């Protein structure tokens, strides 16, 4: 079972490499549900550079987050609730009111759905460059960890 998964992951890395990591990371910060972590880990396990993979994922994630921020700002609460859900809106509002910029850093580094936080940052009109900085501060260490973890797995 695991051998088939290993072959599939290796094929994805060979076929798409850094571009695949970029696309997954970018779109995950806007709307799609698949996190980039397994692709980063798999990519570095099969030979991609951990530093490049993490940097590409972080930059792509922040760029996608900027799109999510703009969608939140211009489409607002009703569209967010329709696509992402009222549950995340309510939790996000509490998180933003209590932690502000730390909400973005916390979401960027943890399994909290980052796309929801990006949209909410726009809805609640968080300062744009503060959002961008906080997103990068949270995403880069997370993706570096996943990348070096993948490299370690590949060496086993």
C-alpha positions as CSV (number, residue, x, y, z in Angstrom):
1,X,0.0,0.0,0.0
2,X,2.7,2.5,1.0
3,X,4.8,1.6,-2.0
4,X,2.0,2.7,-4.4
5,X,1.7,6.0,-2.5
6,X,5.4,6.5,-2.7
7,X,5.4,5.9,-6.4
8,X,2.5,8.3,-6.9
9,X,4.2,11.0,-4.8
10,X,7.4,10.6,-6.7
11,X,5.6,10.8,-10.1
12,X,3.9,14.1,-9.0
13,X,7.3,15.6,-8.0
14,X,8.9,14.4,-11.2
15,X,6.0,15.8,-13.3
16,X,5.3,19.1,-11.6
17,X,8.1,19.8,-9.1
18,X,8.3,23.4,-7.8
19,X,5.5,24.5,-10.1
20,X,3.2,22.0,-8.5
21,X,4.2,23.3,-5.0
22,X,3.6,26.8,-6.2
23,X,0.1,26.1,-7.6
24,X,-1.1,24.1,-4.6
25,X,0.2,26.7,-2.2
26,X,-1.3,29.6,-4.1
27,X,-4.8,28.1,-4.6
28,X,-5.0,26.7,-1.1
29,X,-4.8,30.2,0.3
30,X,-7.8,31.3,-1.7
31,X,-10.4,28.5,-1.9
32,X,-9.2,24.9,-2.5
33,X,-9.0,22.5,0.5
34,X,-5.8,20.6,-0.1
35,X,-2.9,21.9,2.0
36,X,0.5,22.2,0.4
37,X,2.3,20.4,3.3
38,X,2.2,16.8,1.8
39,X,3.5,18.1,-1.5
40,X,6.3,20.0,0.1
41,X,7.3,17.0,2.2
42,X,7.0,14.6,-0.7
43,X,8.9,16.9,-3.0
44,X,11.8,17.2,-0.7
45,X,11.7,13.5,0.1
46,X,12.3,12.9,-3.6
47,X,15.1,15.3,-4.1
48,X,13.7,18.9,-4.4
49,X,15.7,21.5,-2.4
50,X,14.1,22.1,1.0
51,X,15.0,25.8,1.0
52,X,13.6,26.4,-2.5
53,X,10.5,24.3,-1.9
54,X,9.7,26.1,1.3
55,X,10.4,29.6,-0.1
56,X,8.3,28.9,-3.2
57,X,5.5,27.5,-1.1
58,X,5.6,30.5,1.3
59,X,5.7,33.1,-1.5
60,X,2.9,31.4,-3.4
61,X,0.8,31.0,-0.2
62,X,1.2,34.7,0.6
63,X,0.4,35.7,-3.0
64,X,-2.7,33.5,-2.8
65,X,-3.5,35.0,0.6
66,X,-3.4,38.5,-1.0
67,X,-6.0,37.3,-3.5
68,X,-8.1,35.9,-0.6
69,X,-7.7,39.2,1.3
70,X,-8.9,41.1,-1.8
71,X,-11.9,38.8,-2.2
72,X,-12.8,39.3,1.5
73,X,-12.4,43.0,1.2
74,X,-14.5,43.4,-2.0
75,X,-17.0,40.5,-1.8
76,X,-17.4,40.6,2.0
77,X,-19.2,38.7,4.6
78,X,-22.1,37.2,2.6
79,X,-19.8,35.5,0.0
80,X,-17.4,34.3,2.7
81,X,-20.3,32.7,4.6
82,X,-21.6,31.0,1.4
83,X,-18.2,29.5,0.3
84,X,-16.4,29.0,3.6
85,X,-19.1,28.9,6.2
86,X,-20.6,30.8,9.1
87,X,-18.8,28.6,11.6
88,X,-15.4,29.9,10.4
89,X,-16.7,33.4,10.1
90,X,-17.8,33.4,13.8
91,X,-14.5,31.8,15.0
92,X,-12.5,34.1,12.8
93,X,-14.2,37.2,14.1
94,X,-13.4,36.2,17.7
95,X,-9.8,35.4,16.7
96,X,-9.3,38.7,14.9
97,X,-10.9,40.8,17.7
98,X,-8.8,39.1,20.3
99,X,-5.4,38.7,18.6
100,X,-5.3,41.0,15.5
101,X,-2.2,40.4,13.5
102,X,-1.3,37.4,15.7
103,X,-4.4,35.7,14.3
104,X,-2.8,35.6,10.9
105,X,0.5,34.3,12.3
106,X,-1.3,31.7,14.3
107,X,-3.4,30.5,11.3
108,X,-0.4,30.6,9.0
109,X,1.7,28.3,11.2
110,X,-1.1,25.9,12.4
111,X,-3.8,23.7,10.7
112,X,-6.4,26.5,11.1
113,X,-7.7,27.0,7.5
114,X,-5.5,29.8,6.2
115,X,-7.8,30.7,3.4
116,X,-10.5,31.6,5.9
117,X,-8.1,33.9,7.7
118,X,-7.0,35.6,4.5
119,X,-10.6,36.4,3.6
120,X,-11.4,37.5,7.1
121,X,-8.4,39.8,7.1
122,X,-9.9,41.6,4.1
123,X,-13.4,41.6,5.5
124,X,-12.2,43.1,8.8
125,X,-10.0,45.5,6.9
126,X,-6.7,44.5,8.6
127,X,-3.8,46.7,7.4
128,X,-2.7,45.1,4.1
129,X,1.0,45.1,4.6
130,X,0.7,43.9,8.2
131,X,-1.3,41.0,6.8
132,X,1.3,40.2,4.2
133,X,4.2,40.3,6.7
134,X,2.3,38.2,9.3
135,X,1.4,35.7,6.6
136,X,5.0,35.3,5.5
137,X,6.2,35.2,9.1
138,X,3.9,32.3,9.8
139,X,4.1,30.4,6.5
140,X,7.8,30.2,6.0
141,X,8.7,28.4,9.3
142,X,5.9,25.9,8.8
143,X,6.9,25.1,5.2
144,X,10.6,25.0,6.2
145,X,9.8,22.4,8.8
146,X,7.7,20.3,6.3
147,X,10.5,20.6,3.7
148,X,13.3,19.5,6.0
149,X,11.1,16.8,7.4
150,X,10.6,15.5,3.9
151,X,14.3,15.6,3.2
152,X,14.9,13.5,6.4
153,X,12.2,11.0,5.3
154,X,13.9,10.7,1.9
155,X,17.2,9.8,3.6
156,X,15.7,6.9,5.5
